[in-house]
Each structure stands twice: as C-alpha cells, then as structure tokens.
Amino acid sequence: MTIDRAVLLFAGFMILVSLGLAWAFSPWWLLLAAFVGLNLMQASLTGFCPLAIILKKLGVKPGAAFG
C-alpha cells in the first residue's frame, strides 16, 4: 500500500467514525468530518499532509501524490 492510498483509507475511516459518533452521541462530531474534508482539500492544493509525513517516516512506500 502506498502513502496515497493509506491517506485516503484513513480519511474515509475517520469520516465514517465521525458519522457514527454523531449518530450515537452528538452532532458536534460532524466537525471531525468537516476537518477531514478540509484537510483533504488543503492537501490536494498544497501537497502538505501531516499523515503522509508520519507514514513516510514509518517507511510506507511513497505514491504519486505524496512522495
């Protein structure tokens, strides 16, 4: 798995977690989904993604977007 795919997998997982927490506890958890979405948009424009940096240091294979 490349860094690009791992970032997308983690983002999707976090959005699903946010939706589940919002359904079960409080709609304020939707702010987590908004944060993830904004971070994905920011990363697509700037190429900077904190998770990609962490994954790179952990030795995950680079992809096309985050190398």
C-alpha positions as CSV (number, residue, x, y, z in Angstrom):
1,M,0.0,0.0,0.0
2,T,1.3,3.4,-0.9
3,I,1.1,6.6,1.2
4,D,-1.6,8.0,-1.1
5,R,-3.9,5.0,-0.6
6,A,-3.2,4.9,3.1
7,V,-4.1,8.6,3.4
8,L,-7.4,8.0,1.5
9,L,-8.2,4.9,3.6
10,F,-7.6,6.8,6.9
11,A,-9.6,9.8,5.8
12,G,-12.5,7.6,4.8
13,F,-12.3,5.7,8.1
14,M,-12.3,8.9,10.1
15,I,-15.3,10.3,8.3
16,L,-17.2,7.0,9.0
17,V,-16.2,7.2,12.6
18,S,-17.4,10.8,12.8
19,L,-20.7,9.9,11.3
20,G,-21.2,7.1,13.8
21,L,-20.3,9.2,16.7
22,A,-22.6,12.0,15.5
23,W,-25.4,9.5,15.2
24,A,-24.8,7.9,18.6
25,F,-23.8,10.8,20.8
26,S,-23.8,14.4,19.4
27,P,-24.0,16.2,16.1
28,W,-20.9,18.1,17.1
29,W,-18.9,15.1,16.0
30,L,-19.6,16.2,12.4
31,L,-17.0,18.8,12.9
32,L,-14.4,15.9,12.7
33,A,-15.8,15.0,9.3
34,A,-15.6,18.7,8.2
35,F,-12.0,18.8,9.5
36,V,-11.0,15.7,7.5
37,G,-12.7,17.1,4.4
38,L,-10.9,20.5,4.7
39,N,-7.6,18.7,5.3
40,L,-8.1,16.6,2.1
41,M,-8.8,19.8,0.1
42,Q,-5.8,21.6,1.6
43,A,-3.5,18.6,0.8
44,S,-4.7,18.5,-2.8
45,L,-3.8,22.2,-3.3
46,T,-0.6,22.4,-1.3
47,G,0.8,18.8,-1.3
48,F,1.2,19.1,2.5
49,C,-0.4,16.3,4.6
50,P,0.7,15.6,8.2
51,L,-0.4,12.0,8.0
52,A,1.7,11.5,4.8
53,I,4.8,12.8,6.6
54,I,4.2,10.4,9.5
55,L,3.6,7.4,7.1
56,K,6.8,8.3,5.2
57,K,8.8,8.3,8.4
58,L,7.3,4.9,9.2
59,G,8.6,3.5,5.9
60,V,5.4,3.3,3.9
61,K,6.1,3.2,0.2
62,P,5.6,6.6,-1.5
63,G,2.9,7.2,-4.0
64,A,2.3,9.6,-6.9
65,A,0.9,12.5,-4.7
66,F,2.9,12.2,-1.5
67,G,6.4,11.1,-2.1
